[in-house]
Protein backbone atom coordinates (compact mmCIF):
# COMPACT_ATOMS: atom_id res chain seq x y z
CA UNK A 1 0.00 0.00 0.00
CA UNK A 2 2.13 2.83 -1.23
CA UNK A 3 0.93 6.37 -1.11
CA UNK A 4 1.92 9.54 -2.92
CA UNK A 5 0.23 11.52 -0.14
CA UNK A 6 1.89 13.07 2.90
CA UNK A 7 0.61 12.18 6.35
CA UNK A 8 -0.86 15.69 6.62
CA UNK A 9 -2.70 15.27 3.31
CA UNK A 10 -4.13 11.92 4.41
CA UNK A 11 -5.34 13.43 7.67
CA UNK A 12 -6.94 16.35 5.81
CA UNK A 13 -8.70 14.00 3.37
CA UNK A 14 -9.97 11.81 6.21
CA UNK A 15 -11.18 14.83 8.20
CA UNK A 16 -12.98 16.28 5.16
CA UNK A 17 -14.61 12.97 4.27
CA UNK A 18 -15.72 12.30 7.85
CA UNK A 19 -16.89 15.85 8.58
CA UNK A 20 -18.53 16.68 5.25
CA UNK A 21 -19.19 13.41 3.40
CA UNK A 22 -19.82 10.67 5.96
CA UNK A 23 -23.10 9.73 4.24
CA UNK A 24 -21.28 9.42 0.91
CA UNK A 25 -18.74 7.09 2.52
CA UNK A 26 -21.52 4.90 3.84
CA UNK A 27 -23.08 4.72 0.37
CA UNK A 28 -19.69 3.71 -1.09
CA UNK A 29 -19.27 0.98 1.54
CA UNK A 30 -22.80 -0.32 0.99
CA UNK A 31 -22.63 -0.24 -2.80
CA UNK A 32 -19.03 -1.07 -3.60
CA UNK A 33 -17.54 -2.40 -0.38
CA UNK A 34 -19.71 -5.47 -0.13
CA UNK A 35 -21.32 -4.37 3.14
CA UNK A 36 -24.93 -3.45 2.23
CA UNK A 37 -26.05 -3.61 5.86
CA UNK A 38 -23.37 -1.25 7.24
CA UNK A 39 -24.75 1.38 9.61
CA UNK A 40 -21.70 3.68 9.86
CA UNK A 41 -18.56 4.25 7.82
CA UNK A 42 -15.63 6.50 8.72
CA UNK A 43 -12.78 7.13 6.33
CA UNK A 44 -9.75 5.64 8.08
CA UNK A 45 -7.06 5.63 5.38
CA UNK A 46 -6.28 6.70 1.84
CA UNK A 47 -3.48 5.48 -0.40
CA UNK A 48 -2.68 5.32 -4.09
CA UNK A 49 -4.81 2.21 -4.64
CA UNK A 50 -7.87 2.58 -2.39
CA UNK A 51 -9.84 4.37 0.27
CA UNK A 52 -10.39 2.49 3.52
CA UNK A 53 -13.39 2.85 5.79
CA UNK A 54 -13.92 1.59 9.31
CA UNK A 55 -17.50 0.41 9.51
CA UNK A 56 -19.79 -0.11 12.47
CA UNK A 57 -16.96 0.68 14.87
CA UNK A 58 -14.43 -1.94 13.86
CA UNK A 59 -14.26 -3.75 10.53
CA UNK A 60 -12.05 -2.13 7.90
CA UNK A 61 -13.25 -2.16 4.30
CA UNK A 62 -10.98 -1.14 1.39
CA UNK A 63 -12.62 0.13 -1.76
CA UNK A 64 -10.24 0.34 -4.74
CA UNK A 65 -10.10 3.55 -6.75
CA UNK A 66 -10.02 1.61 -10.02
CA UNK A 67 -6.75 3.30 -10.95
CA UNK A 68 -3.53 4.24 -9.21
CA UNK A 69 -3.62 7.80 -7.92
CA UNK A 70 -0.43 9.80 -8.13
CA UNK A 71 -1.44 13.17 -6.67
CA UNK A 72 -3.83 14.55 -4.10
CA UNK A 73 -5.96 16.43 -6.64
CA UNK A 74 -7.12 13.08 -8.05
CA UNK A 75 -8.74 12.03 -4.77
CA UNK A 76 -11.81 14.24 -5.12
CA UNK A 77 -12.60 12.96 -8.61
CA UNK A 78 -12.02 9.37 -7.52
CA UNK A 79 -14.33 9.70 -4.50
CA UNK A 80 -17.06 11.29 -6.64
CA UNK A 81 -16.72 8.47 -9.17
CA UNK A 82 -17.01 5.83 -6.42
CA UNK A 83 -20.00 7.64 -4.92
CA UNK A 84 -21.81 7.79 -8.28
CA UNK A 85 -21.03 4.13 -9.05
CA UNK A 86 -22.31 3.11 -5.61
CA UNK A 87 -25.49 5.14 -6.05
CA UNK A 88 -26.11 3.49 -9.40
CA UNK A 89 -25.52 0.03 -7.97
CA UNK A 90 -27.86 0.73 -5.04
CA UNK A 91 -30.52 2.37 -7.19
CA UNK A 92 -30.12 5.75 -5.48
CA UNK A 93 -30.27 9.19 -7.08
CA UNK A 94 -26.80 10.77 -6.81
CA UNK A 95 -26.70 14.35 -5.58
CA UNK A 96 -25.66 16.81 -8.27
CA UNK A 97 -23.47 19.12 -6.21
CA UNK A 98 -20.32 17.03 -6.30
C-alpha positions in Angstrom: 0.0 0.0 0.0 2.1 2.8 -1.2 0.9 6.4 -1.1 1.9 9.5 -2.9 0.2 11.5 -0.1 1.9 13.1 2.9 0.6 12.2 6.3 -0.9 15.7 6.6 -2.7 15.3 3.3 -4.1 11.9 4.4 -5.3 13.4 7.7 -6.9 16.4 5.8 -8.7 14.0 3.4 -10.0 11.8 6.2 -11.2 14.8 8.2 -13.0 16.3 5.2 -14.6 13.0 4.3 -15.7 12.3 7.8 -16.9 15.9 8.6 -18.5 16.7 5.2 -19.2 13.4 3.4 -19.8 10.7 6.0 -23.1 9.7 4.2 -21.3 9.4 0.9 -18.7 7.1 2.5 -21.5 4.9 3.8 -23.1 4.7 0.4 -19.7 3.7 -1.1 -19.3 1.0 1.5 -22.8 -0.3 1.0 -22.6 -0.2 -2.8 -19.0 -1.1 -3.6 -17.5 -2.4 -0.4 -19.7 -5.5 -0.1 -21.3 -4.4 3.1 -24.9 -3.5 2.2 -26.1 -3.6 5.9 -23.4 -1.2 7.2 -24.8 1.4 9.6 -21.7 3.7 9.9 -18.6 4.3 7.8 -15.6 6.5 8.7 -12.8 7.1 6.3 -9.8 5.6 8.1 -7.1 5.6 5.4 -6.3 6.7 1.8 -3.5 5.5 -0.4 -2.7 5.3 -4.1 -4.8 2.2 -4.6 -7.9 2.6 -2.4 -9.8 4.4 0.3 -10.4 2.5 3.5 -13.4 2.9 5.8 -13.9 1.6 9.3 -17.5 0.4 9.5 -19.8 -0.1 12.5 -17.0 0.7 14.9 -14.4 -1.9 13.9 -14.3 -3.7 10.5 -12.0 -2.1 7.9 -13.2 -2.2 4.3 -11.0 -1.1 1.4 -12.6 0.1 -1.8 -10.2 0.3 -4.7 -10.1 3.5 -6.7 -10.0 1.6 -10.0 -6.8 3.3 -11.0 -3.5 4.2 -9.2 -3.6 7.8 -7.9 -0.4 9.8 -8.1 -1.4 13.2 -6.7 -3.8 14.6 -4.1 -6.0 16.4 -6.6 -7.1 13.1 -8.1 -8.7 12.0 -4.8 -11.8 14.2 -5.1 -12.6 13.0 -8.6 -12.0 9.4 -7.5 -14.3 9.7 -4.5 -17.1 11.3 -6.6 -16.7 8.5 -9.2 -17.0 5.8 -6.4 -20.0 7.6 -4.9 -21.8 7.8 -8.3 -21.0 4.1 -9.0 -22.3 3.1 -5.6 -25.5 5.1 -6.1 -26.1 3.5 -9.4 -25.5 0.0 -8.0 -27.9 0.7 -5.0 -30.5 2.4 -7.2 -30.1 5.8 -5.5 -30.3 9.2 -7.1 -26.8 10.8 -6.8 -26.7 14.3 -5.6 -25.7 16.8 -8.3 -23.5 19.1 -6.2 -20.3 17.0 -6.3 
